[in-house]
Amino acid sequence: MNDGPDGSAKRPGPGEDGDHVTFCRICTASCGLIATVRDGAIVHARPDAENPSSRGHVCVKGVSYHKVTHDPDRVTHPLKRVAPGQFQRVSWDEALDDIAARLSAIIERHGPEAVASYQGNPPAYSTDGMPGFRMFLQALGVTKIYGAGSQDTNARFLANHILFGSALSIEVPDLEHTDLLVIFGANPLVSNGSLVYTPRVRHQLDSIAGRGDVFVVDPRRSETAERYRHVAIQPNSDCWLMLAMLKVIASEGLAADKFLEDHAHGWLELQARLHHVDIDDCARRTSVPRDVMVALALRLAQSDRAVCYGRVGICRGPHATLANFLLTALNVVAGNFGRQGCATFATPMLAGSDRPVPGGYGETRTRIGGFPSVTQFLASAVMPDDMLEPGPGQVRALISFGGNVLLAAPGGTKLELALQQLELSVSFDLYVNEAAAHADYILPGLTFYERADLPMMAMTFMVQPFIQYSDAVIPPLGEARSEFDVFCDIVRRMGLKMPAATPAEKEAQMSGRQMRPIEILDLAIQYGPAGATGAAISSLRETPHGRMLDLPAPYGRLSKIGHADGRIHLWDDLIAGEIARLMEADASPEGSLKLITRRDIRSHNGWMHNVDRLIRSQVPRLRINPLDAKSRGFSDGDEALLSNQYGKVRVRLEITDEMLPGVVAYPHCFGHGTGSWKRANKAGGANINVLLGHGADVVERISGTTIMDGISVELTPA
């Protein structure tokens, strides 16, 4: 047991029976948890009422996560594939010796460009995991980094690069103080927020609605839209609504001229393009009435504390970068940037976090198609061809970290074929999932209850800063190991060294010790603004529920702008090209349906689908408007074939008026069946990624974003 700060209170150590104070690491909300350990196992989890940030809130995923930790289907020993779909247990030494030897041979024969990586979403919340993986790849010289970024964030980060001169200078909405929130393509009551720190999102949105309004622009009357004010819009038409709103603000003389003069560049060029925008035409393209467009624009510009916020729904279409750019342009032009209750950069907490991060765009390009990297992530839609197409740089080895590419990434059957012909495939994962079933080795990593963490990801998106440290609640189960330790082991076996960027890291290496990323982050806390509050790991141990930090508000801080002129850029050659492309875009085929994805509060992509409590009440159905169902002769519960030029899947229908006519929605990351996680395999549903296609035709060229929403599909009887 560990003594409390007064020497009398007791806290259990890792694996000891009792209540452990910790926090969830599934999403950026990082809600506080109390995990109860009995006989060395976690038997219960509940929300932490003493956490000063989440204050007793947590979603059903957070209180169910210990079922992942103790899942009988979880991989807890290294596995080697001995036949298709068949694995046997091996020792760590046997696995790592073989992996290191084969990686070394592939790199020696073909160069590091023959090795690619894929990173899924779960590792993003592991303090040692995600940074450690990047260090590992850097040590190997690997620059082909595929991952979830091109399915959810590349467009947002490229827009940041254009606007702020830094891909990782991220604006966040000041939800605590705003009176008017306009949400584009996000469903925070289900997602708990994304690229924003919102541990009590429903309470925050209710407060905003109580003193003002929350509008939700979405083709579906989502859970968030149902609770607040829904603005129904055609998929992938958000750019037209935003352009119309900008035109209203400009024509009514409501632009924040002083702010634009002092802090922006390019407003005149953007304004000139608005002359070609016809608001009635925008209404026709979006299905948003003209008077709604005008009213939204006027309220946005005339409110003292208003902000636009958007997420994945505007990040996966053919004009995703432009949509994210225009969203920020609305905040800037209306003067809703850098002020309380508006959009702002996050409160700096770490050393250097008040300055822009250089680069982040185009450092590497894909071998197939020449698509640029965004925050090092390449376009996953060309990954199958990168593996299959012969020639210099052909991918011969794949290292996957927490990603099930067959259900999460585009490519369908061609991607599966590509995985089968690799010379080496290594999967760091908790399960033998659909993609890992094709790996040569599956290496067991840690769940968040088995490792120490800080809310690393959330720190980037906080306006009201909070910090917490959690030790491991229990020791690793079986032979599961920290992924960072395994990365270091492979590098050592290859005769290489992990990179060392800071003087402290270099000094540690000289003494024969490798600093862990969590130690490096701790130093960044100590030497940054949060350090003045005593927010180091050593002191955070004494306040296990976490603490709010008394730091200066971020309002008025524009130091994260990386452009040489220090201004927000509202015009760029890339944006000129994207507006021209938007104006020339053809409409979808007459009579076709547009497919979008949706998420359930009990899902986090697909990797928690083996928890019975979460999956048993999820029914993957294609939601369709009654008019569309009737015109095609379908009834509720019917089976149908959903198809396009890339493939077809069998789906069951759910008729609901929450869908805009002409739009259908289906949950992402279903269609389990070839992995060895038994409960997930029983969940049913279809893998709609087979409808996404692959290659250059299904990618937004400037960002590498996979076009996943608003794709044209047909629905016919099964």
TAUR-V867311 format. One record per residue. RES is the residue in one small letter. PHI is phi in whole degrees, -180 to 180 (* if undefined). Layout:
RES&PHI  RES&PHI
This chain:
m&*  n&-103  d&-65  g&-79  p&-63  d&-95  g&84  s&-111  a&-66  k&-120  r&-125  p&-69  g&-84  p&-53  g&88  e&-80  d&-65  g&131  d&-92  h&-108  v&-83  t&-151  f&-149  c&-79  r&-125  i&-97  c&-143  t&-69  a&-63  s&50  c&-66  g&-70  l&-133  i&-117  a&-105  t&-96  v&-107  r&-138  d&55  g&82  a&-118  i&-82  v&-106  h&-162  a&-139  r&-141  p&-67  d&-91  a&-68  e&-92  n&-69  p&-71  s&-100  s&-80  r&50  g&88  h&-97  v&-163  c&-89  v&-64  k&-67  g&-62  v&-81  s&-107  y&-64  h&-63  k&-70  v&-72  t&-55  h&-104  d&-68  p&-60  d&-85  r&-67  v&-82  t&-125  h&-139  p&-58  l&-122  k&-120  r&-77  v&-112  a&-161  p&-53  g&75  q&-120  f&-129  q&-131  r&-72  v&-133  s&-79  w&-60  d&-61  e&-62  a&-66  l&-71  d&-61  d&-69  i&-62  a&-62  a&-65  r&-72  l&-63  s&-60  a&-67  i&-65  i&-67  e&-65  r&-79  h&-122  g&89  p&-65  e&-70  a&-84  v&-113  a&-123  s&-131  y&-135  q&-118  g&-85  n&-78  p&-54  p&-65  a&-62  y&-107  s&-100  t&-62  d&-89  g&-70  m&-65  p&-61  g&-63  f&-65  r&-65  m&-63  f&-60  l&-65  q&-63  a&-62  l&-83  g&81  v&-82  t&-118  k&-87  i&-114  y&-93  g&173  a&-65  g&-56  s&-78  q&-105  d&-148  t&-131  n&-54  a&-64  r&-63  f&-70  l&-67  a&-59  n&-60  h&-59  i&-69  l&-73  f&-112  g&76  s&-156  a&-62  l&-100  s&-87  i&-108  e&-81  v&-128  p&-79  d&-84  l&-64  e&-65  h&-124  t&-76  d&-108  l&-143  l&-122  v&-112  i&-101  f&-109  g&61  a&-137  n&-134  p&-64  l&-67  v&-102  s&-82  n&64  g&88  s&-145  l&55  v&-159  y&-94  t&-139  p&-68  r&-128  v&-65  r&-64  h&-63  q&-66  l&-68  d&-61  s&-65  i&-63  a&-64  g&-68  r&-103  g&-161  d&-151  v&-124  f&-107  v&-123  v&-93  d&-163  p&-68  r&-116  r&-78  s&-69  e&-59  t&-71  a&-63  e&-63  r&-81  y&-119  r&-113  h&-90  v&-114  a&-73  i&-142  q&-67  p&-56  n&62  s&-111  d&-58  c&-57  w&-68  l&-64  m&-66  l&-63  a&-62  m&-65  l&-62  k&-65  v&-61  i&-60  a&-69  s&-69  e&-89  g&68  l&-103  a&-65  a&-80  d&-58  k&-65  f&-63  l&-63  e&-66  d&-83  h&-130  a&-129  h&-138  g&99  w&-63  l&-64  e&-67  l&-65  q&-61  a&-63  r&-69  l&-68  h&-62  h&-90  v&-94  d&-105  i&-65  d&-65  d&-66  c&-63  a&-63  r&-66  r&-71  t&-100  s&69  v&-94  p&-58  r&-56  d&-66  v&-69  m&-58  v&-65  a&-64  l&-60  a&-63  l&-65  r&-65  l&-63  a&-81  q&-97  s&-83  d&-72  r&-133  a&-140  v&-157  c&-101  y&-140  g&-144  r&-144  v&-59  g&-60  i&-110  c&-113  r&-135  g&-111  p&-71  h&-128  a&-65  t&-65  l&-62  a&-61  n&-69  f&-62  l&-68  l&-60  t&-67  a&-59  l&-60  n&-63  v&-71  v&-65  a&-80  g&79  n&-99  f&-139  g&77  r&-121  q&-60  g&80  c&-123  a&-83  t&-154  f&-76  a&-66  t&-66  p&-66  m&-122  l&-105  a&-59  g&84  s&-76  d&-91  r&-121  p&-70  v&-89  p&-69  g&74  g&104  y&-145  g&75  e&-66  t&-132  r&-137  t&-70  r&-65  i&-100  g&92  g&67  f&-78  p&-78  s&-78  v&-129  t&46  q&77  f&-80  l&-96  a&-73  s&-66  a&-65  v&-101  m&-60  p&-58  d&-69  d&-64  m&-85  l&-98  e&-81  p&-65  g&131  p&-57  g&89  q&-58  v&-72  r&-118  a&-140  l&-128  i&-115  s&-111  f&-124  g&65  g&-133  n&-107  v&-60  l&-68  l&-107  a&-101  a&-111  p&-74  g&134  g&56  t&-66  k&-68  l&-66  e&-63  l&-61  a&-64  l&-62  q&-70  q&-101  l&-66  e&-75  l&-152  s&-137  v&-124  s&-121  f&-91  d&-159  l&-93  y&-137  v&-84  n&-88  e&-61  a&-78  a&-61  a&-61  h&-98  a&-79  d&-74  y&-137  i&-118  l&-110  p&-78  g&-101  l&-107  t&-83  f&-69  y&-73  e&-107  r&-144  a&-87  d&-151  l&-115  p&-75  m&-56  m&-66  a&-63  m&-58  t&-77  f&-122  m&-96  v&-94  q&-100  p&-72  f&-139  i&-145  q&-152  y&-123  s&-131  d&-74  a&-61  v&-80  i&-134  p&-67  p&-58  l&-81  g&56  e&-109  a&-60  r&-132  s&-57  e&-59  f&-60  d&-63  v&-69  f&-56  c&-62  d&-64  i&-65  v&-60  r&-62  r&-66  m&-88  g&76  l&-114  k&-128  m&-68  p&-67  a&-130  a&-97  t&-100  p&-57  a&-65  e&-65  k&-64  e&-65  a&-64  q&-63  m&-64  s&-92  g&86  r&-125  q&-100  m&-69  r&-84  p&-55  i&-67  e&-69  i&-66  l&-65  d&-61  l&-66  a&-63  i&-69  q&-62  y&-96  g&-108  p&-55  a&-67  g&-63  a&-66  t&-94  g&79  a&-89  a&-100  i&-55  s&-59  s&-87  l&-67  r&-60  e&-84  t&-129  p&-62  h&-79  g&90  r&-147  m&-76  l&-106  d&-87  l&-120  p&-58  a&-60  p&-81  y&-62  g&83  r&-83  l&-118  s&-70  k&-85  i&-79  g&-99  h&-66  a&-59  d&-85  g&71  r&-116  i&-77  h&-97  l&-96  w&-152  d&-166  d&-60  l&-62  i&-70  a&-58  g&-67  e&-71  i&-67  a&-63  r&-66  l&-62  m&-65  e&-94  a&-66  d&-81  a&-72  s&-65  p&-54  e&-59  g&88  s&-78  l&-93  k&-113  l&-96  i&-122  t&-104  r&-145  r&-127  d&-101  i&-58  r&-92  s&-115  h&-130  n&55  g&-118  w&-81  m&-109  h&-77  n&-99  v&-92  d&-59  r&-59  l&-87  i&-93  r&-65  s&-103  q&-91  v&-120  p&-70  r&-126  l&-85  r&-83  i&-144  n&-68  p&-56  l&-65  d&-68  a&-66  k&-64  s&-66  r&-105  g&77  f&-103  s&-116  d&-60  g&90  d&-65  e&-92  a&-149  l&-102  l&-102  s&-147  n&-156  q&-68  y&-96  g&170  k&-150  v&-137  r&-94  v&-132  r&-108  l&-94  e&-129  i&-88  t&-153  d&-83  e&-71  m&-90  l&-67  p&-53  g&91  v&-124  v&-125  a&-134  y&-142  p&-71  h&-84  c&69  f&-104  g&94  h&-65  g&166  t&-101  g&-86  s&-109  w&-90  k&-66  r&-68  a&-61  n&-63  k&-87  a&-72  g&75  g&87  a&-121  n&-91  i&-75  n&-65  v&-67  l&-91  l&-86  g&74  h&-157  g&88  a&-65  d&-74  v&-117  v&-130  e&-74  r&-60  i&-76  s&-119  g&75  t&-67  t&-73  i&-80  m&-114  d&-119  g&79  i&-78  s&-78  v&-140  e&-119  l&-126  t&-132  p&-60  a&-72
